[in-house]
């Protein structure tokens, strides 16, 4: 399901806040939501997440990662897709094992000349060399993490997780209320890293009653079962494709 950008030449801060709160998220120059992800021929339920920024408290792992990477320089600036940015993304893309758009431009703009969202990027440099980039959209009360990529030679620094922490710190400095990292997938742990920043501050969206709940794996399991049950209830008893 999407909220077509053809009707939204600019996504305002309050509009982004609203749609994120309804379980929507950015895809290129559009807003969409979904309940399922197909993985190797099987459908898994999708569970959207957000963090209550006032309740984020870092533990030993998060503090250790912040200390480990404090020697790198960081800069936040409006999105500008440059050859340097695309070169880093190409390097990152060559090292991953999942499908991803060919370029940052394709990921974010899809051929458009500008972003309809208020989009910024967080650059991490090591002695001037660009080693990681985190891209995010800002609403009035929200910040949505859109993409992270990094030089695979710096893998031991967990720069993807580090970028999440930096985005959260920036959102708190900007006095935002929520940080939205996207979704995780039931019985498919590839997206579970989004729980790293602060499990206690994480909420999960119940798409069946439009309610945000404190995160727990029990809640995810129950929500997944309810989504699947609703799907089965909606299927016709006698389906004839002819």
Secondary structure, 3 states (H helix, E strand, C coil): CEECHHHCCCCCHHHHHHHHHCCCEEECCEEECCCEEEECCEEEEEEEEEEEHHHCCCCHHHHHHHHHCCCCEEEEEECCCCHHHHHHHHHHHCCCCCCCCCCHHHHHCCCCCCCCCCEEEEEEEECCEEEEEEEEEECCCEEEEEEEEECHHHHHHCHHHHHHHHHHHHHHHCCCCEEEEEEEECCEHHHHHHHCCCHHHEEEEECCCCEEEECCHHHHHHHHHHHHHHHHHHCCCCCCCC
